[in-house]
Amino acid sequence: VNVSQFILGIQPEYTGLSINPCIPSDFEQLQIKRYFRDAWYFITIKNPNHVEKGISSMTVDGKKVTTKTTIVPFEEGKKEYHVEVIMG
């Protein structure tokens, strides 16, 4: 869990799971499975522009997150989240 929290930038917050990666620029894609608040998070991080930080877009369960947040909001009773993050 420490690796995902500090290097990959996946950290628990009061309102949900924060995703704010800081990775080597040559990483093109990562897939992470994380358990948080009785739910599984299947997270794909894509880095097409080969950057080290910054998110250009995020989708949760196929729906684009329109705000500039990096937090996947927690929903009571939900057991699975599918998250795609595009860095840029």
N, C-alpha and C positions, 0 to 999 in steps of 0.2 A: 504494500500500500504506500510506503514512503516514496518509492520511485515514481508511482503515478501521481502522487500529490505534489511533489516538488519539481521533478524534472519535466514531467508531461503536463503539469499545470492542472491536474484534475483534483479539485479540493471540495470537501463538503462545506456548504454554507447553510444558513438558517432557511433560506427560501428554496434551496435545491442544490444541484451539483454544478460547480463552476468548472468550465473548461477553458483554459487559457494557456496553450502549450508554448514552450520555449525549447525548440529542438534544433539540432544541426541542420543547416540549409540543404544538405544532400539527402535528407530523409524525404522520400516522395510520398509515402503513405504509412500510416500506423493503424492497427486495429487493437482496441482495448476492450476487455470485458470487465465491468466493475459492479460490485454489489453495494448498494447504498439504500438505507431505509426500506428494507424488505423488497427491493426491486433490483432487477438486472438492467444495467446500462450497456448497450452494445455501441461502442463509439468508434467511428472511422474518422481519422484525421488525414486530410489530403493536403499536399503542399506543392501544387503545380508551379508556383512561382519561385520555389526554393528560397523561402525566407526563413528567418529564425524565430520571429514573433509576429503576432497580429492575426486577427481573424477577419476575413472579408465576408463570410456568410456562415450560417448554421441552420440546419433543418433538424426538427425533432418529429419522428414518426411521419416523415414525408412532408411536413408543413414548415415552410420557411419562417424563421424567427425574424420578425421585422424590426425589433428594437436592437439597439447596440449592446445588448447584454451578452455576457458569456455564461449565463446561468441557465441550466435546464431546469425549469420549474418543477417542483415536486407536486404530484397529484395523489391525494389519499386513495389507497386501494389499487393503484396501478402497479403492475408487476414487471413490466418490461418497457424499456425506452430504446428506440433506435435513433442514434444521433450521428449526423454527418457534419463535420467542420471543414471548411475550406479556408486555408491560411492565405494571407495576402495583405 
